[in-house]
Amino acid sequence: RLPPGHLGYPIIREILLFARIASGSSMQTFLRDAHRKYGSVFATSFLGVTNIVLGSKVDLEWIFASDRKCNTEVAWPPVVATLLGPGAVANQSGKYHRVLRRLLEPYFAPTFVKNYFEAMDKTTMEELESWSSSSPEEGGGYVSSEVFKMYALRLFYISSFGTTDEVILRRLHDDFKLWLNGFTALSTRRIPGSTFAKAMDARDRILDTVDDLIDKFEKENPEGSERAETTIVGRLIYGKGGKTGSDNNDRLMTRDEVKDNILNLIFAGHDTTYASISTLMYHLSQNPHAMEALV
């Protein structure tokens, strides 16, 4: 049984919604109007899929609590699920998802960040020096969001693999943008030249690059070494337990699953980091007294 809402007629409802957005409205405006009309929980439809929208803090706490109890199932749109990859933690449900979460969660805790702090601090100081010494007229400066995107990617790379390689970073950056564009595709048909096909081609290239990086990491950081134990990439590669979570000697993930999850980690940290830095820089530039207090 669905909560209150308006599903409309198939195809027509999507055309009307896209027309509304094209006329200057936004998806946020549409959802806000529906929230005002139907309440914090309502049903709607988008691209042929019925969706339940939850808008209050209590509703979200309930859904997260249910997820932790393995009472939910992943239901990404087909395009999103395909781009994320079959082995990605974001595509898992039930016991295996709980095993993956238990493996990864400790490595996002503040106490674990100390393992990355020195590398992150050094990288950040180098970036700040670069931003302050260049200007927009010289093709640099911190005015470009691309600068922040590269910074976010550089932070992930050095904290995960221990070194930086600017050629690989630039290649990952360019392919990552193409991959992200694929999330707006309407079909999973890999038609040559289409947005989705370009995104999948970029995904293939990213995974090939990650495959080479994993080979190098394993060669330089064998199981039991410090970086194997203190980095997320090391835990992904060498984590044990199998898909049942039992204490056997089976690797938790296959190579393909490791690659899918490294791509997902880049995805999870990339836009959030660069958007946060962009917002911080904007507000500091608008509030000189805050900038003075900071420096």
SULBEL-V947617 format. One record per residue. N is the residue number from 1. RES is the residue in one small letter. PSI is psi in radians with two decimals (none if undefined). NEAR is the number of other ideal C-beta (glycine too) atoms within 8 Angstrom. Layout:
BEGIN
n->(N:N)
res->(RES:RES)
psi->(PSI:PSI)
near->(NEAR:NEAR)
END
This chain:
BEGIN
n->(1:2:3:4:5:6:7:8:9:10:11:12:13:14:15:16:17:18:19:20:21:22:23:24:25:26:27:28:29:30:31:32:33:34:35:36:37:38:39:40:41:42:43:44:45:46:47:48:49:50:51:52:53:54:55:56:57:58:59:60:61:62:63:64:65:66:67:68:69:70:71:72:73:74:75:76:77:78:79:80:81:82:83:84:85:86:87:88:89:90:91:92:93:94:95:96:97:98:99:100:101:102:103:104:105:106:107:108:109:110:111:112:113:114:115:116:117:118:119:120:121:122:123:124:125:126:127:128:129:130:131:132:133:134:135:136:137:138:139:140:141:142:143:144:145:146:147:148:149:150:151:152:153:154:155:156:157:158:159:160:161:162:163:164:165:166:167:168:169:170:171:172:173:174:175:176:177:178:179:180:181:182:183:184:185:186:187:188:189:190:191:192:193:194:195:196:197:198:199:200:201:202:203:204:205:206:207:208:209:210:211:212:213:214:215:216:217:218:219:220:221:222:223:224:225:226:227:228:229:230:231:232:233:234:235:236:237:238:239:240:241:242:243:244:245:246:247:248:249:250:251:252:253:254:255:256:257:258:259:260:261:262:263:264:265:266:267:268:269:270:271:272:273:274:275:276:277:278:279:280:281:282:283:284:285:286:287:288:289:290:291:292:293:294:295)
res->(r:l:p:p:g:h:l:g:y:p:i:i:r:e:i:l:l:f:a:r:i:a:s:g:s:s:m:q:t:f:l:r:d:a:h:r:k:y:g:s:v:f:a:t:s:f:l:g:v:t:n:i:v:l:g:s:k:v:d:l:e:w:i:f:a:s:d:r:k:c:n:t:e:v:a:w:p:p:v:v:a:t:l:l:g:p:g:a:v:a:n:q:s:g:k:y:h:r:v:l:r:r:l:l:e:p:y:f:a:p:t:f:v:k:n:y:f:e:a:m:d:k:t:t:m:e:e:l:e:s:w:s:s:s:s:p:e:e:g:g:g:y:v:s:s:e:v:f:k:m:y:a:l:r:l:f:y:i:s:s:f:g:t:t:d:e:v:i:l:r:r:l:h:d:d:f:k:l:w:l:n:g:f:t:a:l:s:t:r:r:i:p:g:s:t:f:a:k:a:m:d:a:r:d:r:i:l:d:t:v:d:d:l:i:d:k:f:e:k:e:n:p:e:g:s:e:r:a:e:t:t:i:v:g:r:l:i:y:g:k:g:g:k:t:g:s:d:n:n:d:r:l:m:t:r:d:e:v:k:d:n:i:l:n:l:i:f:a:g:h:d:t:t:y:a:s:i:s:t:l:m:y:h:l:s:q:n:p:h:a:m:e:a:l:v)
psi->(2.23:2.61:3.04:2.69:-3.06:2.02:-0.50:-2.92:2.42:2.57:-0.93:-0.73:-0.66:-0.70:-0.76:-0.70:-0.81:-0.64:-0.69:-0.76:-0.72:-0.48:-0.02:-0.21:3.12:2.87:-0.64:-0.69:-0.74:-0.81:-0.64:-0.70:-0.72:-0.68:-0.74:-0.60:-0.72:-0.26:-3.05:-0.32:2.10:2.82:2.47:3.08:2.45:2.22:0.71:0.06:2.27:2.27:2.52:2.12:2.24:2.25:-0.06:2.82:-0.73:-0.73:-0.77:-0.68:-0.67:-0.77:-0.67:-0.67:-0.69:-0.66:-0.71:-0.43:0.12:0.59:0.23:2.85:2.54:2.36:0.93:2.65:2.58:-0.69:-0.80:-0.81:-0.69:-0.74:-0.60:-0.63:2.54:-0.43:-0.04:2.51:-0.55:-0.27:0.15:2.66:2.90:-2.57:-0.71:-0.68:-0.69:-0.66:-0.79:-0.74:-0.71:-0.57:-0.69:-0.58:-0.77:-0.42:0.06:0.00:2.62:-0.63:-0.38:-0.34:-0.42:-0.46:-0.45:-0.20:-0.80:-0.80:-0.71:-0.73:-0.78:-0.79:-0.76:-0.74:-0.69:-0.70:-0.80:-0.70:-0.72:-0.76:-0.68:-0.37:-0.08:2.86:2.78:-0.60:-0.45:0.10:0.22:-2.48:2.94:0.27:-0.36:2.31:-0.41:-0.54:-0.75:-0.59:-0.73:-0.65:-0.80:-0.75:-0.67:-0.69:-0.80:-0.78:-0.86:-0.59:-0.38:-0.75:-0.14:-0.31:3.03:2.58:1.86:-0.57:-0.82:-0.72:-0.80:-0.71:-0.77:-0.73:-0.84:-0.74:-0.59:-0.67:-0.75:-0.70:-0.77:-0.65:-0.49:-0.33:-0.27:-0.03:2.66:-0.17:2.66:0.16:2.20:1.18:2.17:2.28:-0.23:2.84:-0.74:-0.72:-0.74:-0.67:-0.73:-0.64:-0.73:-0.70:-0.75:-0.74:-0.70:-0.79:-0.59:-0.73:-0.78:-0.65:-0.78:-0.68:-0.65:-0.74:-0.78:-0.72:-0.78:-0.65:-0.71:-0.36:1.37:2.86:2.33:-0.23:2.93:-0.89:-0.48:-0.51:-0.38:0.13:2.66:-0.71:-0.73:-0.71:-0.63:-0.75:-0.81:-0.03:2.42:2.92:-0.35:3.05:-0.15:-0.18:0.19:2.81:1.00:-3.06:0.19:2.45:2.51:-0.61:2.58:2.96:-0.75:-0.67:-0.66:-0.79:-0.76:-0.72:-0.54:-0.73:-0.72:-0.62:-0.69:-0.77:-0.80:-0.59:-0.28:-1.12:-0.65:-0.73:-0.86:-0.59:-0.68:-0.78:-0.73:-0.79:-0.75:-0.83:-0.68:-0.86:-0.58:-0.68:-0.48:-0.20:1.40:-0.56:-0.60:-0.69:-0.74:-0.77:-0.58:-0.75:none)
near->(1:6:9:6:10:7:8:8:5:8:6:8:11:12:8:9:10:8:8:9:10:6:6:3:7:6:6:6:8:12:11:8:8:13:12:5:6:10:7:8:11:14:13:12:12:8:6:6:7:8:8:9:11:9:8:8:5:6:11:9:8:8:10:8:8:9:9:7:6:10:5:8:5:10:3:9:7:7:13:9:10:9:12:13:13:6:12:13:10:8:11:10:8:8:8:10:12:11:13:12:9:8:11:12:8:6:9:6:8:4:5:10:9:6:7:9:8:6:10:12:8:8:13:10:8:8:10:8:8:9:11:6:5:9:6:8:4:7:5:9:10:7:5:8:7:7:12:15:11:11:14:14:14:12:13:12:13:13:9:11:9:9:5:8:7:6:6:10:13:9:10:13:12:8:13:13:9:12:12:10:10:16:9:6:11:5:8:8:6:8:8:5:5:11:9:14:11:12:16:12:9:14:14:8:10:13:11:8:12:11:10:8:10:14:8:9:13:9:6:7:11:6:5:5:9:6:11:13:9:8:14:9:11:14:12:13:12:9:10:10:12:10:6:7:10:6:4:7:3:7:8:11:11:7:8:9:10:13:14:14:14:13:15:13:11:12:10:7:10:13:8:8:12:13:9:8:11:10:8:8:10:8:9:10:7:5:8:5:6:9:10:7:6:6:4)
END
